[in-house]
Amino acid sequence: MRVFKVSICCVLLLAASAAAVTFQAVDDTYTNAAFPTTSYGSDDTIRIRLGGTNPKYGYFKFNVTGTNGDVRTATLRLSTTDRDVPQDTGIYTVTGDWSEGTLTWDNDTLIWGALLDSSNVNDASTWYEFDVTSGVTGDGTYTFGVIPMTTGWMGRWSTEESDFDPELVITGAPEKASSPNPQDGSNEIELDTKLSFSPGSKSTKHDIYLDTDFNDVNDAITPLARVDVNTFDPCGLMPDVTYYWRVDQVNDVNNPDVVWKGDIWSFTTRERAGASSPSPKDEDDDVAANISLSWTPGDFADFHDVYFGTDLDEINDANIPLARIDTNTFDPCGLLLDTRYYWRIDEVSGETGQWPGVYRGPIWSFTTLDHIVVDDFDFYVDSNTLSLTWINGAGNGSGAAVSLEEEFQGDSMRFEYDNGLDPWYSQASRWYAAGQDWTVGSVKALQLMFKGSAGNSAGPMYLALEDGLGSRAVVFYADANDLQQARWQMWNIDLSDFAAGGVALADVREIAVGFGDPDSPQAGGTGTVYFDDIRLYRQRCFSRYGPSGDLTGDCSADRADLDVIMRHWLFSDYTVSAEAPDDGRLLAHYRFDETSGSSAYDSSGNGFTSLVRAVTDSNEFPVDTGWDASGYDGGCLDFDGTFGVLIPDEVFADVNEVVTISVWLNAGDDGGWDDVSRIEFATGRPQNRIDPVDANDFVWNPNQWNRAKWTPDDTGDYQGRWNHYCFVRDAVAGSVRIYHNGLLIAQDQGVLSGIDGPSAGQTEIGGWGKYGHYTGRLDEFKVYGYALSQAQVLHLAAGGGQLYQPLTPVVSPIDPYVDGVLNIIDLAIVAGDWLDEQLWPQ
């Protein structure tokens, strides 16, 4: 149900804007004791004086009409001509009849009353205002007497000086309704909006006029409704229509014919809304295959026509729905993995509805995940709830104990095994009350992530499945020594191995992980292993299982592989000799030799001092932390995930086509997510195409980014020691390259787009990013304004000498014949495997 909120209480609390009316003086004069019979009504200056032998009193008369007895404020405005010294001027009430042409000192019988207001007159030729509200009660004639309150004299302009006429300004509550809501002329008004307004001061009831025709509202004398509140519910408005409305004020409960006609206001409703707020969200890329579709219904929808499929054109052109339903949810009953789906909801109103017919909806899309989650351990509250699902030693008598462990990407299951006691194995299992269909979506493989520990006892690790009829099959992990690796590893299992053991994959009732051999138990050791992300996959491409002629890693020998041969024709292994780089072209160089403080100084001579700051502080609050004397060269920073180094944007202000970044890292040996298990270098122009709706805006296009990525075979080979990494982006040569200790380890070629350095955004070392934070020591961070050659990179990494660069896997993705050169023999291998595709599992 669509809900629209109107803040009526705010409307009721608004004060009615006061209407101001200005009255000019009808008589003004003064009397003079020195000339007691003289009338000064024709003078352009009203002279007033206190003290001496000739006091003078000023008089101003006003006729006030049209207030209807409601005066909010009354202000007397007088303009000075001259004065002798600063002095207070007093304004008094005066009663009695007089005229400016006859009033003199001798015949003055007027009675002076209370002091209404006073003001200090400092300047000549200036307007002064006096509050006389207490002396004005409504319509009538009012006289104000004016004299100085201290000895002195002054002059005031009279009505005979037309540019500075004395004024009495009256404000009262308006009799018309005001402050319309919706505001006059407003657009995109919701269809369930209620009208509201501020009533006039004297109104007791309100006549409401509402129509789509201006003249009908303007000329109408019979209201749509007479209400005694300042709100009106039109009970639903039509979409995309301009409405005109008027509120007349009924001001006398005993005489309802006394009506103050109101102004005419207008507003335009929004267009009719179709279905909206799709779930899954439009263009979502991480949708489970068992998702049910839902949406927010559109206006006047009685039914919903559902269009769903994998072909965009078919969904766009279709006019016969897959289903017509009366709820805003739809179950597509199981989807394919890793598939793009398109869907559309047309809203249907019945013939008796306010807007009968079909209102076409937009086309939405989503892509299903390439896997089905069996368990990712992220939805357990604590270790107790985990143990209720994964039955372990406390429930099955084995040597297993499980607990919930926080990891970088959520939670995992900590599994402590002890096979030194009867029954000589350790197992945790999850049972399903209803059979799980592990054939849906054409899944073929199970994937399990695990991480061991250096102190673990090497021994069998297994995974078992059991079906509803009790058939059970066990698969053992190939290399028990991997249990001693303190890093996350992937275990892929062909589901056909379980089927061969008699398990009905369409009716899985138990999954178990364990250590030892439950079918042949014998005494073993102890250890701790972490499990995470148990998933089901379809056939996938693993390059190691692909044909020999697959040079691109897509598990198929095709034209892309032929292009590799042609592009790298006669490429071979080579030797590099070190060459010193041009340090005069450094953009920034951070040695991190400081021992304290929140600043890392730039030694390039460019003065780009960087800030050491807390990674969670959006205000970039500096911190003094992380300094370590045991750097690669002098001091360094030891990052622990709590802080980062913010590099000034000016470092990259002139970067356009080429840049080189050099750094020394010592990631430590903690074996956590934050070690250097992957190095990725990405550059590009994120603002590369104009938004089709707003020509002043740019659209992020992730395909514009160029990446090179390196995943080492064993991160332990690089832990606990200093390693040099160099990243080179050269749009002139068309390459992105990553070097490790001088060796080219990853590259992306054919990269010709430039780099938008000024718009690159914030650059921070060690802080949070998409892949987490870096932990470990870091030293000698350099940014060059040109593309270093491999010889110059080797000089930064080794200081000199030579290095042997093999052909594979970087200079060329693969050398099929493995002889260090790409030639006719390799071409023959590609031709022999032409169009052969090999996915795993078969």
C-alpha angles and dihedrals in degrees: 000000000000113000125198120189121213115189096221092162090062090053092052092052095053113106115234110253110250121239112228122212123186122210124194121220112266093197132016131167143129136230124228124206090204090061103029098176099044122106116212099187094121095052118111090216126059107213118206128180141171123202132012126069098300112051115181127204124200126215131195124184127196133182109215120198139164099037095118087214094298114115116166098173137359119197126185112209119197128172121216124227101186142326138190103228134357109277144157119265118209125208116204137182113251128192131195138071121283145142129214093237096058108027113111136161092261099049095040106126096156118135118230117215138178127345107252102184143333137204135188110246109213103155137048122226091030135124116240126192128211128193107233097160093123090059098051118070103165139297115003147081118301131189123196123197118211128198136148114261092212131043112285144072139257142170132236127196115248133208088270087074099065096195094060105035114167109253138202111201116200124190123192137165112280116250092213123082111257144178098052119204114231088045117245110275095010123150139206093040116174117250095236095052119138119217120237138172144170110263126227118262096252100037122121098174136016130223112215123209119183130167144132092246120077095207093050090055094042095049100037119117098174110072126222087230141350111220136177095212129068096243133076130190112210087194097236130342130225118253122254094008131131112228128197121203140177134190118205118197118230102208106182121051090199094048111037091179089075097093130163107212113228133220120268115248131184141199136175124225123226121261119273110283123226127199112316145171096050120203115236091042119248112277092007110163101193105062123147116237092236094057123139117215122236138168144171110268119242129235118304093357114166095164137014125223111211123209116183137165149106098268116082095199093051092052091046095050100037121114100171110075127223087230141353110217138171097219129071096237131079131185112210087196102236128338136217118261121252092010132136114231130191126201142176134192118205115195117227124202121195122244090254093051127103092256110022119196139052124306112201117228132212123269115253130188142194138175123227122230117265089236145040116236114233093175132335094174092230098115101058115107096211143332092285093059089045090054091051089060101033105049109210139163095318089059105028102032095240126128094261127119120179132192138169113263126190114234133180094265098039130292132334136190114258107211119195112191129194116182095168093095136053126312083036096217138075125220141170119190139184120213127203122211090208125039116265117224106223093177096066115113090020091277114181107172143042120218125199127183118212139171126198136194134240092243096054121122110241112240144125118313116192144180121206136191129197128189133212093272093054098256109149133190130184129205120193127211112250103227116038090186089073088074086076094057111103094210136084115272133183123236113195118191127189106231089215087072088068093043089053087056091057101262115145100226091198090063109040111168103168138030118188135181123194153144127246124020116292091191093052107021122192135161115285144159140276137250149135125258129176122219128197144158106022103192143170120226139185120232108308139188116259107173093214088064095046126104119280090249093060104107098162099054096243093116093244134094106224145122093306089062091047088054089055091054092049094045094050098034110160092358110152145173115291144185124239125207117206120251127184115251124231103261088184086077095056113130093192138351122192112190094177090214092138113114098206144357136073097274131085109199126222112234095188090090093246094104098229098154112189129215126237105213143164109270093225096049111101089189091062093240108188122239134194104222147108100046113150129179095208099080130144089260112012116314129001142176121263107209119207101173096264099092143025140195114248111213115210114252089231090073089073098033093109097037109119114140109358138036137157126201120193125187142161117224134188105184097184126225104272092120093218132136089273099065119104097273092142136020119201130179120191131175136165149110109291091184095061106131136038122249108250090220101043114032090195093060132073129218124227110242112190091192089069091069117098116210141189117189134186126192112185119223091233121013089196088074089068103036124106096022140075117271128185120224126186127186120197126187113187115173090176092060090032099237145119113200139184122199126194115197088338095309119118103238105164139012144167117208134196090049107149104150117105131241122255096216098169090054097039092111130219117345117204130173116217097358129121117292138155092293099039131255133314118246121193139052124315130188145170100022109189133181118196125195093221140048111271118217120235088254090057091045089053089054090055091048101042107010091236142333131092136294132202112228114198121214095237145094097004113023085049120009092234142356103214095192092040098222100122097256137076110231144130093306091061090046089055091053091053090048090050092056095039112159092354111142121192118185127176127276101028 
